[in-house]
């Protein structure tokens, strides 16, 4: 088995143990782990956490990526919109985060 280790992640955003579809006000409260690591094996996240808690598994790690100073968002986010008019819709995004429909 081969795995990829991403180290020294400045901010690992929206990494959570429980699967939950976020809507409305929940979109404004994303968990963040600072100075984090992430391990990917067979295209799936198998481990993550704070760098100080990382235990290296040399037999499975085949690629190491140093993400120092970078933000990692290991999530799927459907951020599409339907174009009704060709103007900016950024205010609608803020409204959506606040729970408006």
C-alpha positions in Angstrom: 0.0 0.0 0.0 1.2 3.5 -0.8 0.1 6.6 0.9 0.7 10.4 0.6 1.5 12.4 3.7 0.9 16.2 3.6 2.8 17.9 6.5 3.0 21.3 8.0 -0.4 22.4 6.8 -1.0 26.0 8.1 -4.8 25.4 8.3 -6.7 22.1 7.7 -10.2 23.4 7.1 -13.4 21.4 7.6 -11.8 18.2 8.8 -14.4 16.5 11.0 -15.2 13.1 12.3 -18.9 13.2 11.7 -20.4 13.5 8.2 -22.8 16.3 8.1 -24.3 18.2 5.3 -23.9 21.9 6.1 -26.6 24.5 5.3 -27.4 28.0 6.4 -25.7 29.3 9.5 -23.6 26.1 9.8 -21.7 27.2 6.7 -20.1 30.0 8.7 -18.7 27.7 11.4 -16.0 25.5 9.9 -13.6 23.6 12.1 -9.9 24.4 11.6 -6.8 22.4 12.7 -3.7 24.6 12.7 -0.2 23.1 12.0 -1.8 19.9 10.7 -1.0 16.7 8.7 -3.1 14.7 6.4 -2.6 11.1 5.1 -4.3 9.9 1.8 -4.4 6.3 0.9 -6.2 4.9 -2.2 -7.7 8.3 -2.8 -9.2 8.4 0.7 -8.3 10.4 3.8 -7.2 7.8 6.3 -5.7 10.1 9.0 -5.3 13.7 10.0 -4.6 15.9 13.0 -2.1 18.2 14.6 1.6 17.8 13.6 2.5 17.3 17.3 0.3 14.2 17.4 1.7 12.7 14.2 3.2 9.2 14.3 5.2 8.4 11.2 4.4 5.1 9.4 7.4 4.7 7.1 6.2 1.5 5.6 3.1 3.0 4.0 4.2 6.6 3.2 5.6 6.8 -0.3 5.1 10.5 -1.0 5.6 13.5 1.4 4.3 16.9 0.5 5.4 19.9 2.7 2.5 22.3 2.6 4.1 24.9 4.9 2.1 28.1 4.9 -0.7 26.6 2.8 -4.4 26.0 3.5 -5.9 22.6 2.7 -9.6 22.1 2.2 -10.2 18.3 2.1 -13.9 18.5 1.3 -16.3 18.7 -1.5 -18.1 22.0 -1.7 -20.9 22.7 -4.2 -20.4 26.4 -4.7 -22.2 26.7 -8.0 -24.9 29.3 -8.8 -27.4 29.7 -11.6 -26.7 32.7 -13.7 -29.9 34.7 -14.1 -28.0 37.9 -14.8 -24.4 38.7 -15.6 -23.7 40.8 -12.5 -21.8 40.0 -9.3 -23.5 37.6 -6.9 -21.0 37.7 -4.1 -23.5 39.4 -1.7 -25.9 36.4 -2.2 -23.1 34.1 -1.0 -22.8 36.0 2.2 -26.6 36.0 2.6 -26.6 32.2 2.1 -24.0 31.7 4.8 -26.2 33.7 7.1 -29.1 31.3 6.4 -31.2 33.5 4.1 -33.0 31.8 1.2 
